[in-house]
Amino acid sequence: MPRRLLAIAAAAALTFTFAGCDVGGDGPATEPPEQVGTSGGGGAGPSDGGGAASSDNGGDDDQTIAAPDIPAPDPADYAGMDEHTADGATQAFRYYIAVSMWAHQTGETELLNSLQSDDCESCDEFNKDVPSLAEHDEYWSPFTITDVGSKIHESVNFDHEIGYYFTTSSHSRPLDTFDGRFDVDEVQYITVGGMVWERDGWTTEGVDAKWGDDVFS
């Protein structure tokens, strides 16, 4: 039975303040999962994930994103993620999220699977749209992740539960029917990862998220 994340309810309910978090800079150009939300439906559906918007990235029904043109996130951008510390767990989860979103741009899952446990059912739920994107050879267009903050939560089920808050810039994505594309504006994300140290590195054993245009408020 998968171990339950405890921190997501508190993370989603908090009144978000920048002073309480470690604020970072821009991350790699990437994109978010198509339908990210809690099992209780806390996330918005794809038709309103951030709202329609004009964008230089999308709007063309024939637009596709060629996987070979999009490099994988660079581990060097997540310094310390191989250290057996709480900060190392934070960096490892940030890297996991970046790789997850890269998978939605490319359909590549080998690297992603290497960062998560085999029995992480919530990881499969978080990345459930990748197979259909790969099947149709239609992906999300590149955009920028901007770090907003992170928080280390107490945990009884994992070594650490890492809250990671970020925004994604405007981008385009295919419709559910894969017969066109549409644009979305900036989206806010609250994610929580259950991290466990195994042998010589961190493994993601649980992930949950809420997203939309006002989840920080």
Disulfide bonds with the S-S distance in Angstrom:
Cys120-Cys123 2.05
